[in-house]
Amino acid sequence: MLKLRIVSPEKVVYNGEAESLKVPGMMGEFEILDNHAPIISSLVTGIVVYTTREGSNSLPVKGGFVEVKKNEVSLCVEV
């Protein structure tokens, strides 16, 4: 499981566990799963999709960035 934290300038959008995450990167959409290599990437306008045990969730974003390290994923996004 991934530890996922999604924040916007206004509030914490999500803070909890996730099974997977798809984000709109500068070079195209990519997926983050358990044990993903460390990465920092800019995000473009698109949809962030994250899957938890309860189901799939989507969040439209205007941009931001994502950082992944040791199964901890941080997204700072503009919604």
Biotite code that builds the C-alpha atoms (Angstrom):
import biotite.structure as struc

atoms = struc.array([
    struc.Atom([0.000, 0.000, 0.000], chain_id="A", res_id=1, res_name="MET", atom_name="CA", element="C"),
    struc.Atom([1.015, 3.549, -0.687], chain_id="A", res_id=2, res_name="LEU", atom_name="CA", element="C"),
    struc.Atom([0.752, 6.349, 1.852], chain_id="A", res_id=3, res_name="LYS", atom_name="CA", element="C"),
    struc.Atom([-0.921, 9.104, -0.186], chain_id="A", res_id=4, res_name="LEU", atom_name="CA", element="C"),
    struc.Atom([-1.287, 12.768, 0.707], chain_id="A", res_id=5, res_name="ARG", atom_name="CA", element="C"),
    struc.Atom([-2.981, 15.171, -1.715], chain_id="A", res_id=6, res_name="ILE", atom_name="CA", element="C"),
    struc.Atom([-2.951, 18.851, -0.792], chain_id="A", res_id=7, res_name="VAL", atom_name="CA", element="C"),
    struc.Atom([-4.164, 21.985, -2.523], chain_id="A", res_id=8, res_name="SER", atom_name="CA", element="C"),
    struc.Atom([-3.560, 25.591, -1.432], chain_id="A", res_id=9, res_name="PRO", atom_name="CA", element="C"),
    struc.Atom([-7.018, 25.549, 0.196], chain_id="A", res_id=10, res_name="GLU", atom_name="CA", element="C"),
    struc.Atom([-7.072, 22.211, 2.050], chain_id="A", res_id=11, res_name="LYS", atom_name="CA", element="C"),
    struc.Atom([-5.882, 18.642, 2.454], chain_id="A", res_id=12, res_name="VAL", atom_name="CA", element="C"),
    struc.Atom([-7.848, 16.769, -0.221], chain_id="A", res_id=13, res_name="VAL", atom_name="CA", element="C"),
    struc.Atom([-6.867, 13.226, 0.862], chain_id="A", res_id=14, res_name="TYR", atom_name="CA", element="C"),
    struc.Atom([-4.573, 11.705, 3.446], chain_id="A", res_id=15, res_name="ASN", atom_name="CA", element="C"),
    struc.Atom([-4.539, 7.913, 3.725], chain_id="A", res_id=16, res_name="GLY", atom_name="CA", element="C"),
    struc.Atom([-3.662, 4.655, 2.015], chain_id="A", res_id=17, res_name="GLU", atom_name="CA", element="C"),
    struc.Atom([-3.987, 3.960, -1.691], chain_id="A", res_id=18, res_name="ALA", atom_name="CA", element="C"),
    struc.Atom([-3.389, 0.905, -3.853], chain_id="A", res_id=19, res_name="GLU", atom_name="CA", element="C"),
    struc.Atom([-2.509, 2.851, -7.015], chain_id="A", res_id=20, res_name="SER", atom_name="CA", element="C"),
    struc.Atom([-2.420, 6.346, -8.428], chain_id="A", res_id=21, res_name="LEU", atom_name="CA", element="C"),
    struc.Atom([-2.540, 7.747, -11.983], chain_id="A", res_id=22, res_name="LYS", atom_name="CA", element="C"),
    struc.Atom([-1.357, 11.302, -12.588], chain_id="A", res_id=23, res_name="VAL", atom_name="CA", element="C"),
    struc.Atom([-1.128, 13.598, -15.644], chain_id="A", res_id=24, res_name="PRO", atom_name="CA", element="C"),
    struc.Atom([2.646, 14.110, -15.993], chain_id="A", res_id=25, res_name="GLY", atom_name="CA", element="C"),
    struc.Atom([4.380, 16.518, -18.377], chain_id="A", res_id=26, res_name="MET", atom_name="CA", element="C"),
    struc.Atom([5.246, 13.642, -20.743], chain_id="A", res_id=27, res_name="MET", atom_name="CA", element="C"),
    struc.Atom([1.882, 11.892, -20.378], chain_id="A", res_id=28, res_name="GLY", atom_name="CA", element="C"),
    struc.Atom([-0.137, 10.016, -17.806], chain_id="A", res_id=29, res_name="GLU", atom_name="CA", element="C"),
    struc.Atom([1.730, 7.561, -15.588], chain_id="A", res_id=30, res_name="PHE", atom_name="CA", element="C"),
    struc.Atom([0.810, 5.154, -12.815], chain_id="A", res_id=31, res_name="GLU", atom_name="CA", element="C"),
    struc.Atom([2.377, 4.791, -9.383], chain_id="A", res_id=32, res_name="ILE", atom_name="CA", element="C"),
    struc.Atom([2.213, 1.424, -7.605], chain_id="A", res_id=33, res_name="LEU", atom_name="CA", element="C"),
    struc.Atom([3.869, -0.136, -4.527], chain_id="A", res_id=34, res_name="ASP", atom_name="CA", element="C"),
    struc.Atom([7.677, 0.119, -4.503], chain_id="A", res_id=35, res_name="ASN", atom_name="CA", element="C"),
    struc.Atom([7.772, 2.714, -7.299], chain_id="A", res_id=36, res_name="HIS", atom_name="CA", element="C"),
    struc.Atom([11.197, 4.245, -7.921], chain_id="A", res_id=37, res_name="ALA", atom_name="CA", element="C"),
    struc.Atom([11.753, 7.652, -6.286], chain_id="A", res_id=38, res_name="PRO", atom_name="CA", element="C"),
    struc.Atom([10.549, 10.438, -8.574], chain_id="A", res_id=39, res_name="ILE", atom_name="CA", element="C"),
    struc.Atom([9.582, 14.088, -8.639], chain_id="A", res_id=40, res_name="ILE", atom_name="CA", element="C"),
    struc.Atom([7.460, 15.232, -11.584], chain_id="A", res_id=41, res_name="SER", atom_name="CA", element="C"),
    struc.Atom([5.447, 18.253, -12.635], chain_id="A", res_id=42, res_name="SER", atom_name="CA", element="C"),
    struc.Atom([1.760, 17.732, -13.325], chain_id="A", res_id=43, res_name="LEU", atom_name="CA", element="C"),
    struc.Atom([-0.338, 19.305, -16.061], chain_id="A", res_id=44, res_name="VAL", atom_name="CA", element="C"),
    struc.Atom([-4.085, 19.840, -16.398], chain_id="A", res_id=45, res_name="THR", atom_name="CA", element="C"),
    struc.Atom([-5.874, 16.497, -16.203], chain_id="A", res_id=46, res_name="GLY", atom_name="CA", element="C"),
    struc.Atom([-7.403, 13.956, -13.857], chain_id="A", res_id=47, res_name="ILE", atom_name="CA", element="C"),
    struc.Atom([-5.704, 12.337, -10.856], chain_id="A", res_id=48, res_name="VAL", atom_name="CA", element="C"),
    struc.Atom([-7.176, 8.880, -10.228], chain_id="A", res_id=49, res_name="VAL", atom_name="CA", element="C"),
    struc.Atom([-6.394, 7.024, -7.020], chain_id="A", res_id=50, res_name="TYR", atom_name="CA", element="C"),
    struc.Atom([-7.666, 3.645, -5.888], chain_id="A", res_id=51, res_name="THR", atom_name="CA", element="C"),
    struc.Atom([-8.284, 2.832, -2.233], chain_id="A", res_id=52, res_name="THR", atom_name="CA", element="C"),
    struc.Atom([-9.810, -0.252, -0.609], chain_id="A", res_id=53, res_name="ARG", atom_name="CA", element="C"),
    struc.Atom([-13.170, 1.526, -0.785], chain_id="A", res_id=54, res_name="GLU", atom_name="CA", element="C"),
    struc.Atom([-12.932, 2.120, -4.542], chain_id="A", res_id=55, res_name="GLY", atom_name="CA", element="C"),
    struc.Atom([-11.657, 4.500, -7.181], chain_id="A", res_id=56, res_name="SER", atom_name="CA", element="C"),
    struc.Atom([-11.636, 8.296, -6.815], chain_id="A", res_id=57, res_name="ASN", atom_name="CA", element="C"),
    struc.Atom([-10.889, 11.020, -9.346], chain_id="A", res_id=58, res_name="SER", atom_name="CA", element="C"),
    struc.Atom([-9.800, 14.615, -8.896], chain_id="A", res_id=59, res_name="LEU", atom_name="CA", element="C"),
    struc.Atom([-9.547, 17.162, -11.743], chain_id="A", res_id=60, res_name="PRO", atom_name="CA", element="C"),
    struc.Atom([-6.356, 19.241, -11.410], chain_id="A", res_id=61, res_name="VAL", atom_name="CA", element="C"),
    struc.Atom([-4.964, 22.292, -13.185], chain_id="A", res_id=62, res_name="LYS", atom_name="CA", element="C"),
    struc.Atom([-1.346, 21.408, -12.413], chain_id="A", res_id=63, res_name="GLY", atom_name="CA", element="C"),
    struc.Atom([1.063, 20.770, -9.574], chain_id="A", res_id=64, res_name="GLY", atom_name="CA", element="C"),
    struc.Atom([3.749, 18.244, -8.748], chain_id="A", res_id=65, res_name="PHE", atom_name="CA", element="C"),
    struc.Atom([4.143, 14.728, -7.356], chain_id="A", res_id=66, res_name="VAL", atom_name="CA", element="C"),
    struc.Atom([6.930, 13.257, -5.220], chain_id="A", res_id=67, res_name="GLU", atom_name="CA", element="C"),
    struc.Atom([7.372, 9.532, -4.563], chain_id="A", res_id=68, res_name="VAL", atom_name="CA", element="C"),
    struc.Atom([9.812, 8.025, -2.068], chain_id="A", res_id=69, res_name="LYS", atom_name="CA", element="C"),
    struc.Atom([9.649, 4.812, -0.031], chain_id="A", res_id=70, res_name="LYS", atom_name="CA", element="C"),
    struc.Atom([5.950, 4.175, -0.791], chain_id="A", res_id=71, res_name="ASN", atom_name="CA", element="C"),
    struc.Atom([5.046, 7.697, 0.344], chain_id="A", res_id=72, res_name="GLU", atom_name="CA", element="C"),
    struc.Atom([3.398, 9.815, -2.342], chain_id="A", res_id=73, res_name="VAL", atom_name="CA", element="C"),
    struc.Atom([2.859, 13.555, -1.951], chain_id="A", res_id=74, res_name="SER", atom_name="CA", element="C"),
    struc.Atom([0.797, 15.551, -4.442], chain_id="A", res_id=75, res_name="LEU", atom_name="CA", element="C"),
    struc.Atom([0.593, 19.319, -4.327], chain_id="A", res_id=76, res_name="CYS", atom_name="CA", element="C"),
    struc.Atom([-2.108, 20.286, -6.801], chain_id="A", res_id=77, res_name="VAL", atom_name="CA", element="C"),
    struc.Atom([-4.162, 23.217, -7.988], chain_id="A", res_id=78, res_name="GLU", atom_name="CA", element="C"),
    struc.Atom([-7.819, 22.189, -8.227], chain_id="A", res_id=79, res_name="VAL", atom_name="CA", element="C"),
])
